Amino acid sequence: MDTSDELLEMAGPAALLTLDGVIRSLNTAMATALGRPAAQCLGRVFGDLWPTSQRMSAESLVTHAAKTKAVAMRVLDFPARGGAPVASLIEARPVEDPASDEQLVWVHALDARNDLTSLLIPFRMATTAAHLGLWMYSPHDHQLEWLGGAPTVAALFPDPTMSLSRVISAVHPDDQEALQQLLQGASTQQSPWVRLRYLPQHEAWHQLAAQTRRIQLGYDGPERIFGLIRDDTKQEKRKEEAQAALTAERQRAKDIADFSSALITAATEQELQQVVLTRLAATFGASGALLALVDEGRLRVSTDAGIAMWEAGVLHGLPLDHPSALTEAIRTGKAQFIPNREDYIRRWPQGAEFPRLGRLGSDYAVSIMPLVEAGNQPLGGWLVTYSSGYQPSLDERTLVGTLADLAGQALRRIRLQQARVELATALQKTMLPRLPEHLAGLEVAARYRPSRDGLDIGGDWYDAFEMPDGAVALEIGDVQGHDVDAAALMGQVRLSMRAIAAQERNPGTVLMRTNELLTTMVPPRFASCTMLHLDPRDGQVIGTSAGHVPLLCARKDGSHSVHELPGGPVLGVVPDTVYAEGTFTLDEDSALVMVTDGVVEGPGLTLDAGLERAGTLAGAALRDGLNAEETADRVLDAAVAVDHLDDVAVLVIRRA
């Protein structure tokens, strides 16, 4: 037996390699550990037979021994073959073949069963470098041995050996099952990270992450479960803080968007005041808010729950030229931020009228923003108070100022709209006629409600007047549009029809002459119309229609009928149109109901259904003994209740 044979006759894996790592000979244990028959290993490079994760370490082991002529050691994991990978301490040392004097490298697995600590040194070094903790679990005696690692993690486990039951008792009850499954299901592959909440002695909960792997320690050595521990407590806290900040920022962005939207959609000063006082302080973390609007050069003040009205009462009615922070901000259009009382007294020595200003200091500040719109007179401003040491940032004060600008635009729009509505209302009153107070044998009532869109004015009209022959002329119509032009044209048409009717008795002739007038207008505008000639003595009615909705007749027994009058197209479209007439009789205790299309048509209401509803209401009103005024109210109120979009006009004529 030569020296080479002796080197391979050991119980553990061993092999002889050339200086460049080629296998010259190996024993059965090495071939088994590498997972190949010995014949397939001979002539192969030693490092190529190892798993990819171990290849570089195996190659460097041989290279170091060959070049330095010194002993080298590495801990390498032989691949698992139906069991756990084998962590072995491999030694490489240079030797000489006595038969050929060739320089060789002898690699073999050291017997570390009595010195497992040497196998664990690389594991400890790796985990320390990765800021992880390392533990080893023996399933046979249910003991965990803490092997150290990063000092901050190792400090969580001061005892080097702990029973499994003791460790489990320190784990959050909701996570104990996950820990047990992690140990019981440990495989030869690295497990996923499992999150565990752990409570060390005399500390708060820590958020840990653990993973396991089953490894055999040394050739023919024991199997153990190794675990890595990562302390994610600080990371989770930062993540929670970041998530909370993100959630707060999203909520803040939503609040600001809702605030802006509410300002834009506010239709009245009262709505604008409600938006500001309910949202301003809450949106910006303030303790209170005050809104001051300018009326005839003086402040009109209102507050939210954070500022008592008695505190702000001294500001109410202040003239705009008063020497104080609020009036100066409104008057000049420049925002004011007041961090402390000294700053306030220095800038406005005569203006310490607001009680809270006496408490200005390190824990109390005031921000004032004017409500302005470029090129216009001062509108007002708002005052926001901050407490508990909160100091709004410059960006936040800029954002509050942007919303104040938006509120100023909304207030300007509201006041302009109010002025236009008042103008439109006055114009409408002048356009609609006053009905005759006394008509022998007849009751006449009219109602009008403008469209919800645009100005509070429209093109619907009605009229009733006595003719030279003692009859009563009745008309109702609808001019295209819902604006001042429509109202003006409506007035022209109504007055023209009155003038023509004074000379022409027949309704058809009146409509024909009116149509001639409208077809010559530029730009062209059209109108629908129904005109009746009613003789109150015998109830005879002569009527015609220019594209208007049918006429309704209601009777005292509650019944009703629809009259489709003859006539022609709407006025203003076809020149030289002749409008045919129809004749019928209005019985005593019956009523004619003339309406515009807004009464009987809508988004969810067809013309037939609308006529049926209006006729039923009118018939029921007469059956209940209601007069013409009350009947007109019933018909109009029903139209408004179904969310009408168009102008609506109702003219009721009851023959007593």
C-alpha positions in Angstrom: 0.0 0.0 0.0 1.5 3.4 -0.9 0.8 6.8 0.5 -1.9 7.6 -2.0 -3.9 4.6 -1.1 -3.6 5.5 2.6 -4.9 9.0 1.8 -8.1 7.5 0.3 -8.7 4.7 2.8 -10.3 7.0 5.4 -14.0 6.7 6.2 -15.0 10.2 5.0 -15.0 11.6 1.5 -11.5 12.0 0.0 -9.8 12.6 -3.4 -6.4 13.3 -5.0 -6.3 16.1 -7.5 -3.8 17.6 -9.9 -2.6 21.1 -9.2 -5.2 22.4 -11.7 -8.0 20.6 -9.9 -8.5 17.4 -12.1 -9.4 14.3 -10.1 -6.8 11.6 -10.3 -8.4 9.3 -7.8 -11.2 9.3 -5.1 -12.8 7.0 -2.6 -16.4 5.7 -2.7 -17.4 8.1 0.0 -16.4 11.1 -2.1 -18.1 9.7 -5.2 -21.3 9.1 -3.1 -21.1 12.6 -1.6 -20.8 14.1 -5.1 -23.7 12.0 -6.3 -21.9 10.2 -9.2 -20.2 6.9 -9.8 -16.4 7.0 -9.3 -15.7 6.3 -13.0 -17.7 9.5 -14.0 -15.6 11.6 -11.6 -12.1 10.6 -12.8 -10.5 13.1 -15.1 -13.1 15.8 -14.3 -12.4 19.1 -12.7 -13.2 18.9 -9.0 -15.1 22.2 -8.9 -17.3 21.3 -11.8 -18.9 18.4 -9.8 -20.4 20.7 -7.1 -23.7 22.6 -7.2 -23.5 26.1 -8.7 -23.8 27.8 -5.3 -20.7 25.8 -4.1 -18.6 25.7 -7.2 -16.6 28.9 -6.6 -15.7 27.9 -3.0 -14.6 24.4 -4.1 -12.4 25.8 -6.8 -10.8 28.5 -4.6 -10.1 25.8 -2.0 -8.0 23.7 -4.4 -6.4 26.7 -6.0 -5.3 28.1 -2.6 -3.7 24.8 -1.5 -2.0 24.3 -4.9 -0.5 27.8 -5.2 0.5 28.5 -1.6 1.6 25.0 -0.8 -0.3 25.4 2.5 -3.4 23.8 4.1 -6.7 25.4 3.2 -10.2 24.8 4.7 -13.7 25.6 3.6 -17.2 24.7 4.7 -19.0 23.2 1.7 -22.4 21.7 1.3 -22.4 18.4 -0.5 -25.6 18.2 -2.6 -28.6 16.6 -1.0 -29.4 13.1 -2.4 -32.8 12.3 -1.0 -31.9 13.9 2.3 -30.5 17.1 3.8 -27.5 18.7 2.2 -24.3 17.8 4.1 -22.4 20.8 5.5 -18.8 19.5 5.7 -15.5 21.1 6.7 -13.3 20.3 3.7 -9.5 20.4 4.0 -7.1 20.7 1.0 -3.4 20.2 1.4 -0.5 19.7 -1.0 1.0 16.1 -1.1 3.6 14.3 -3.3 2.9 11.1 -5.2 5.8 8.9 -4.0 5.6 6.8 -7.2 6.0 9.7 -9.7 7.1 12.6 -7.5 4.1 14.5 -8.9 2.7 17.3 -6.8 -1.0 16.6 -6.0 -3.7 18.2 -3.8 -5.4 16.0 -1.2 -9.0 17.1 -0.3 -11.0 15.3 2.4 -13.8 16.0 4.8 -12.8 16.4 8.3 -14.6 14.6 11.1 -16.4 17.5 12.9 -18.8 15.5 15.0 -16.9 16.4 18.1 -16.4 20.0 17.0 -19.6 21.2 15.3 -18.6 24.8 16.3 -16.1 24.9 13.5 -18.7 24.1 11.0 -20.9 26.9 12.2 -18.3 29.7 12.1 -19.0 30.5 8.4 -22.7 30.6 9.0 -22.2 33.1 11.9 -20.0 35.3 9.8 -22.4 35.3 6.9 -25.4 36.2 9.1 -23.5 38.9 10.9 -22.5 40.5 7.6 -26.2 40.3 6.4 -27.5 41.9 9.7 -29.4 38.7 10.5 -29.6 36.4 13.5 -28.9 32.6 13.4 -30.4 29.8 15.4 -30.2 26.0 15.3 -33.1 23.7 16.3 -32.8 20.1 17.4 -36.1 18.3 16.8 -35.1 15.4 19.1 -34.8 17.5 22.3 -37.0 20.5 21.2 -34.2 22.9 22.0 -33.2 26.1 20.1 -29.6 27.2 20.3 -29.0 30.9 19.4 -25.8 31.1 17.5 -25.6 34.9 17.3 -25.2 37.0 14.2 -26.0 40.7 14.1 -25.7 42.2 17.6 -29.1 44.0 17.4 -30.8 40.7 16.6 -28.8 38.5 19.0 -29.7 40.9 21.8 -33.3 39.8 21.5 -32.3 36.3 22.6 -29.9 36.7 25.6 -30.0 33.0 26.6 -27.9 30.8 24.3 -30.3 27.8 24.7 -34.1 28.0 25.0 -36.8 25.4 24.9 -39.2 25.5 22.0 -42.1 26.0 24.4 -40.5 29.1 25.9 -39.9 30.6 22.5 -43.5 29.9 21.4 -44.8 31.6 24.6 -43.0 34.8 23.6 -44.5 34.8 20.1 -47.9 36.5 19.5 -50.7 34.0 19.9 -51.9 34.7 16.3 -48.4 33.8 15.0 -47.6 30.7 17.1 -49.1 28.2 14.6 -47.0 29.8 11.8 -43.8 29.2 13.8 -44.7 25.6 14.5 -45.4 24.9 10.9 -42.1 26.6 9.9 -40.2 24.1 12.1 -42.3 21.0 11.3 -42.2 21.7 7.6 -38.5 22.6 7.3 -37.1 21.2 4.1 -33.7 21.0 2.4 -34.6 24.1 0.5 -34.7 27.6 2.0 -38.2 28.4 3.1 -40.1 31.6 2.4 -39.8 34.4 5.0 -42.5 34.1 7.7 -43.6 37.1 9.7 -43.7 36.7 13.5 -44.4 39.1 16.3 -42.0 38.5 19.2 -42.0 40.0 22.7 -38.6 40.0 24.4 -38.3 40.5 28.1 -38.8 44.1 29.2 -39.4 45.3 25.6 -42.2 46.1 23.3 -43.3 43.8 20.4 -40.8 43.2 17.7 -41.8 42.4 14.1 -39.5 39.5 13.0 -39.2 37.5 9.8 -37.8 34.0 9.9 -36.9 31.3 7.4 -35.6 27.7 7.9 -33.5 25.0 6.1 -32.7 21.5 7.2 -28.9 20.7 7.0 -26.8 17.6 8.0 -23.7 18.7 10.0 -20.7 16.8 8.7 -20.4 13.4 6.9 -22.5 10.9 9.0 -23.3 13.8 11.3 -26.6 14.9 12.9 -29.4 16.8 11.1 -30.4 20.1 12.4 -32.9 22.9 11.4 -31.2 26.2 10.9 -33.1 29.4 11.0 -32.4 33.0 10.0 -34.0 35.8 11.9 -34.5 39.4 10.6 -35.7 42.2 12.8 -38.2 44.3 10.7 -39.5 46.3 13.6 -37.9 49.6 12.5 -38.6 49.0 8.9 -42.3 48.1 9.6 -42.6 51.2 11.8 -41.2 53.4 9.0 -43.5 51.6 6.6 -46.5 52.2 8.9 -45.5 55.8 9.3 -45.1 56.2 5.6 -48.4 54.5 4.9 -50.1 56.7 7.5 -48.6 59.8 6.0 -49.7 58.6 2.5 -53.2 57.9 3.8 -53.3 61.3 5.5 -52.0 63.0 2.3 -54.6 61.2 0.2 -57.4 62.2 2.6 -56.1 65.7 2.6 -56.0 65.8 -1.2 -59.6 64.5 -1.2 -60.7 67.0 1.4 -59.1 69.9 -0.7 -60.7 68.6 -3.9 -64.1 68.3 -2.1 -63.5 71.8 -0.6 -62.7 73.2 -4.1 -65.7 71.5 -5.7 -68.1 72.7 -3.0 -66.8 76.3 -3.5 -67.3 76.0 -7.2 -70.9 74.7 -6.9 -72.1 77.0 -4.1 -75.1 78.9 -5.5 -75.7 81.3 -2.7 -73.7 83.3 -0.1 -75.3 81.1 2.6 -74.0 78.0 0.8 -70.6 79.5 0.4 -70.5 80.4 4.1 -71.5 76.9 5.1 -68.7 75.4 2.9 -66.1 77.6 4.4 -67.1 77.3 8.0 -67.6 73.5 7.9 -64.5 72.6 5.9 -61.7 75.2 6.3 -60.4 74.4 9.7 -60.9 70.6 9.4 -59.1 70.5 6.0 -56.0 72.3 7.3 -55.7 71.0 10.9 -56.7 74.4 12.3 -58.5 75.0 15.6 -61.1 77.5 14.2 -62.2 79.6 11.3 -63.9 82.9 10.8 -65.4 84.3 7.6 -65.8 88.1 7.1 -67.7 89.4 4.0 -67.8 93.1 3.0 -71.3 94.7 2.8 -71.4 98.4 2.1 -67.8 98.9 3.4 -68.3 97.0 6.7 -67.5 93.5 7.8 -70.2 90.9 8.2 -68.7 88.1 10.4 -69.6 84.5 10.9 -67.6 81.7 12.7 -67.3 77.9 13.1 -67.5 76.0 16.3 -63.8 76.6 17.0 -64.3 80.3 17.5 -67.1 81.5 19.7 -69.3 84.3 18.1 -68.8 86.4 21.3 -65.1 86.4 20.5 -65.5 87.5 17.0 -68.4 89.9 17.8 -66.0 92.9 18.1 -65.1 92.4 14.4 -68.7 92.5 13.2 -69.6 95.8 11.6 -66.0 97.1 11.5 -65.4 99.6 8.7 -62.9 98.5 6.0 -60.5 101.3 6.9 -60.2 100.1 10.5 -56.5 99.6 11.6 -56.4 95.8 12.2 -54.9 92.7 10.5 -58.2 91.4 9.1 -59.4 94.7 7.6 -55.9 95.4 6.2 -55.7 91.9 4.5 -59.2 92.5 2.9 -58.5 96.0 1.9 -55.0 95.4 0.4 -55.6 91.9 -0.9 -52.4 90.7 0.9 -52.4 87.6 3.1 -51.2 88.0 6.7 -49.6 85.4 9.0 -49.2 86.4 12.7 -46.9 84.0 14.7 -47.1 85.9 18.1 -48.6 88.8 20.0 -45.4 90.9 19.7 -45.6 90.7 15.9 -49.2 91.7 16.0 -48.8 94.7 18.3 -45.8 95.9 16.4 -47.7 96.0 13.1 -51.2 97.0 14.4 -50.7 98.8 17.8 -54.3 100.1 17.7 -56.0 97.0 16.5 -55.9 94.5 19.4 -59.7 94.1 19.3 -59.9 90.3 18.7 -59.8 88.6 22.2 -57.8 85.6 20.9 -55.0 87.9 19.8 -54.1 88.3 23.5 -53.1 84.6 23.5 -50.8 84.7 20.5 -47.5 83.0 21.2 -45.5 79.8 20.7 -48.6 77.6 20.8 -51.0 79.9 19.0 -50.9 81.5 15.5 -53.3 83.2 13.1 -53.4 83.1 9.3 -55.6 85.6 7.4 -56.4 85.3 3.7 -58.4 87.9 1.6 -61.1 86.8 -0.7 -60.2 88.7 -3.8 -60.6 88.6 -7.6 -58.2 90.6 -9.7 -59.4 94.1 -10.7 -62.5 94.0 -8.4 -63.4 95.6 -5.1 -62.6 93.7 -1.8 -65.1 91.0 -1.1 -64.0 89.7 2.3 -61.5 87.3 3.9 -61.2 84.4 6.3 -59.2 84.0 9.4 -57.8 80.7 10.6 -56.4 80.0 14.1 -53.8 77.3 14.8 -53.1 76.0 18.3 -51.0 73.3 20.0 -47.8 74.7 18.6 -48.8 73.9 15.0 -47.1 76.2 12.5 -48.4 75.9 8.9 -45.7 75.6 6.3 -45.3 78.1 3.5 -46.7 75.6 1.0 -49.8 75.1 3.2 -50.4 78.8 3.5 -50.0 79.1 -0.2 -52.6 76.4 -0.7 -55.0 78.1 1.7 -54.5 81.3 -0.3 -55.3 79.5 -3.5 -58.6 78.3 -2.0 -59.3 81.8 -0.8 -58.9 83.0 -4.4 -61.3 80.3 -5.5 -63.8 81.4 -2.8 -63.4 85.0 -3.9 -64.2 84.0 -7.5 -67.2 82.0 -6.3 -68.5 84.9 -4.2 -68.1 87.3 -7.1 -70.0 84.8 -9.3 -72.8 84.4 -6.8 -73.2 88.2 -6.4 -73.2 88.7 -10.1 -75.8 85.9 -10.6 -77.9 87.4 -7.8 -77.8 90.8 -9.6 -78.8 89.2 -12.9 -81.6 87.2 -11.2 -83.0 90.4 -9.7 -82.8 92.1 -13.0 -84.4 89.2 -14.8 -87.2 89.1 -12.2 -87.9 92.7 -12.7 -87.9 92.3 -16.5 -90.2 89.3 -16.3 -92.7 91.2 -14.2 -92.8 94.0 -16.9 -93.2 91.4 -19.7 -96.1 89.4 -18.3 -99.5 91.1 -18.5 -101.9 91.8 -15.7 -105.1 89.8 -16.3 -108.5 91.5 -16.2 -109.8 91.6 -12.7 -113.5 91.2 -13.7 -114.8 89.3 -16.7 -118.6 88.7 -16.8 -119.3 85.0 -16.4 -115.6 84.0 -16.4 -112.8 83.3 -14.0 -109.3 83.6 -15.4 -106.0 82.7 -13.7 -102.5 82.3 -14.9 -99.2 81.0 -13.5 -95.7 81.2 -14.7 -92.4 79.5 -13.6 -89.1 80.1 -15.4 -86.6 77.4 -16.5 -84.0 76.2 -13.9 -81.2 76.9 -16.5 -79.8 80.3 -17.4 -81.4 83.5 -16.1 -84.6 83.5 -14.1 -86.5 84.4 -17.3 -87.8 82.7 -20.4 -89.9 82.9 -23.5 -93.3 81.4 -22.3 -96.2 83.9 -22.2 -99.9 84.1 -21.7 -102.5 86.9 -22.2 -106.2 87.5 -21.7 -108.0 90.7 -22.8 -111.5 91.9 -23.8 -112.2 92.4 -27.5 -114.3 95.3 -28.9 -117.2 93.0 -29.5 -117.4 91.8 -25.8 -115.6 88.5 -26.4 -112.4 87.6 -24.5 -109.2 86.8 -26.3 -107.0 84.2 -24.7 -103.5 83.2 -25.8 -100.6 81.2 -24.6 -97.3 80.6 -26.3 -93.6 79.7 -26.1 -90.8 81.6 -27.9 -87.6 79.7 -28.7 -84.8 80.1 -26.0 -84.4 80.9 -22.3 -82.6 84.2 -22.2 -83.1 87.9 -22.4 -83.5 87.8 -26.2 -86.3 85.2 -25.8 -88.0 87.4 -23.2 -87.8 90.4 -25.4 -89.2 88.6 -28.4 -91.9 87.2 -26.2 -92.9 90.7 -25.3 -92.9 91.8 -29.0 -95.1 88.8 -30.0 -97.6 89.3 -27.2 -98.0 93.1 -27.8 -98.2 92.5 -31.6 -101.0 90.0 -31.2 -102.9 92.4 -28.9 -102.6 95.1 -31.5 -103.6 92.9 -34.4 -106.5 91.4 -32.3 -107.9 94.9 -31.8 -108.4 95.0 -35.6 -109.1 91.4 -36.5 -111.7 89.3 -34.7 -110.7 85.9 -36.0 -107.8 84.1 -34.2 -106.6 82.5 -37.4 -106.1 85.9 -39.0 -104.2 87.2 -35.9 -101.8 84.2 -36.1 -101.3 84.7 -39.8 -100.4 88.4 -39.4 -98.1 87.6 -36.5 -96.4 84.9 -38.6 -95.7 87.4 -41.3 -94.0 89.6 -38.8 -91.8 86.9 -37.4 -90.6 85.5 -40.7 -89.1 88.9 -41.6 -86.9 89.0 -38.4 -83.1 88.6 -38.5 -81.9 86.3 -37.0 -85.0 84.1 -37.4 -86.8 83.1 -34.2 -89.9 81.0 -33.9 -92.7 80.6 -31.4 -95.6 78.2 -30.8 -99.0 79.6 -29.8 -102.6 78.8 -29.2 -105.2 81.6 -29.4 -108.9 81.5 -28.5 -111.9 83.8 -29.0 -114.4 83.1 -26.2 -117.9 84.6 -26.0 -118.8 84.5 -22.3 -122.5 84.8 -23.1 -123.0 81.5 -24.8 -119.6 79.8 -24.2 -118.8 79.6 -28.0 -115.0 79.3 -28.6 -113.2 79.9 -31.8 -109.6 78.6 -31.6 -106.4 77.9 -33.6 -102.9 76.7 -32.9 -99.5 77.4 -34.3 -97.7 74.1 -33.5 -98.6 74.4 -29.8 -99.6 71.6 -27.4 -103.3 70.6 -27.3 -106.0 72.3 -25.2 -107.5 70.7 -22.1 -111.2 70.9 -21.1 -112.1 69.9 -17.5 -115.6 69.4 -16.2 -117.3 69.6 -12.8 -117.9 65.8 -12.7 -114.1 65.4 -12.7 -113.8 64.3 -16.3 -111.6 65.9 -18.9 -110.9 65.8 -22.6 -108.1 66.9 -25.0 -108.9 69.3 -27.8 -106.7 69.2 -30.9 -107.2 72.5 -32.5 -106.7 73.0 -36.3 -104.1 75.5 -37.3 -100.6 75.4 -38.9 -96.9 75.3 -38.2 -95.1 77.3 -35.5 -94.9 81.1 -36.1 -91.8 82.4 -37.9 -90.9 79.4 -40.1 -93.2 79.2 -43.2 -94.2 82.6 -44.8 -97.8 83.1 -46.1 -99.2 80.4 -43.8 -103.0 80.3 -43.3 -104.1 79.1 -39.9 -107.4 77.2 -39.8 -109.9 77.6 -37.0 -112.1 75.3 -35.0 -115.3 76.0 -33.0 -116.7 74.4 -29.9 -118.7 75.3 -26.8 -117.4 75.7 -23.3 -120.2 74.5 -20.9 -121.0 76.2 -17.7 -119.0 74.9 -14.6 -116.3 73.7 -17.1 -112.8 75.1 -17.6 -110.3 75.4 -20.4 -106.7 74.7 -19.4 -104.0 76.2 -21.7 -100.4 75.1 -21.0 -96.9 75.3 -22.5 -95.0 72.2 -23.2 -92.9 72.4 -20.0 -96.1 71.5 -18.1 -96.8 68.3 -20.0 -93.4 67.1 -21.2 -90.2 66.4 -19.3 -87.2 64.0 -19.0 -89.4 61.1 -17.8 -92.8 62.4 -19.1 -94.3 61.9 -22.6 -96.7 64.4 -24.0 -99.7 62.0 -23.8 -98.9 61.1 -20.2 -98.4 64.8 -19.3 -101.7 65.8 -20.9 -103.5 63.0 -19.1 -102.0 64.0 -15.7 -102.8 67.8 -16.2 -106.3 67.0 -17.3 -106.9 64.7 -14.4 -105.7 67.3 -11.9 -107.9 70.0 -13.4 -110.9 67.8 -13.5 -110.4 66.8 -9.8 -110.0 70.5 -8.9 -113.4 71.4 -10.4 -115.0 68.4 -8.8 -113.6 69.6 -5.5 -115.1 73.0 -6.0 -111.8 74.9 -6.5 -111.8 78.1 -8.4 -109.5 79.0 -11.4 -106.7 80.3 -9.2 -106.5 77.1 -7.1 -106.8 74.9 -10.3 -103.9 76.7 -11.9 -101.8 76.1 -8.7 -102.5 72.4 -8.8 -101.5 72.0 -12.4 -98.3 74.1 -12.0 -97.2 72.5 -8.7 -97.5 69.0 -10.3 -95.2 70.2 -13.2 -92.6 71.5 -10.8 -92.7 68.3 -8.8 -91.5 66.2 -11.7 -88.2 68.2 -12.1 -89.2 70.4 -15.0 -86.4 71.8 -17.1 -88.3 74.1 -19.4 -90.3 77.3 -18.7 -93.9 76.5 -17.6 -97.0 78.6 -18.0 -100.6 77.8 -17.2 -103.8 79.7 -18.2 -107.1 78.5 -16.7 -110.5 79.9 -17.9 -113.6 78.7 -16.0 -117.1 79.5 -17.1 -119.2 80.1 -14.0 
